[in-house]
Amino acid sequence: MEDLTPRAFPARAQVQVWQDGRVTLLHGVRLESDTLDGVPFIKAPTCDSCRVHLALGVVDSLRTGNKERGFFRTAGLVLAMGAVWAYLFRGVGGD
């Protein structure tokens, strides 16, 4: 991995943590010089008792993203396509 300077990611930023071919989705992630900790995505990012701690030596790679934004983009695209379809085919087959 590169660019492992200590930092905290934005609280709602989703971070995929890959290790041994498995992925763990976390948010509220803090990256220290030798550890990474975060909260499983299904829990509130403020849940300190849910926090998972991993040594960087066991982490293969990290990937950041935003599943919520992807969902809303997809939902918006589907709704827009439905509206275009309804506009183009309005009155087709009607009397």
NORQUI-V801794 format. One record per pair of residues at least 12 apart in sequence whose C-alpha atoms are under 6 Angstrom apart, sorted by the first residue. I is the first residue (numbers start at 1). J is the second residue. D is the distance in Angstrom with one decimal. If there is no record, write none. Layout:
i: (I	I)
j: (J	J)
d: (D	D)
This chain:
i: (1	6	6	6	7	8	8	9	11	12	13	14	14	14	14	14	15	15	16	16	17	18	18	19	19	25	26	26	26	26	27	27	27	28	34	35	35	35	36	36	37	37	38	38	39	39)
j: (61	31	32	33	31	30	31	29	28	27	27	26	27	64	65	66	63	64	62	63	62	60	61	59	60	41	38	39	40	41	39	41	45	45	56	54	55	56	53	54	52	53	51	52	51	52)
d: (6.0	5.1	4.5	5.6	5.2	4.3	6.0	5.5	4.2	5.7	5.6	5.7	4.8	5.7	5.4	5.6	5.6	4.4	5.5	5.0	4.8	5.4	5.2	5.0	5.0	5.7	5.5	5.2	4.5	4.8	5.4	5.7	6.0	5.0	5.5	5.6	4.5	5.1	5.9	5.2	5.3	4.3	5.3	5.4	4.5	6.0)
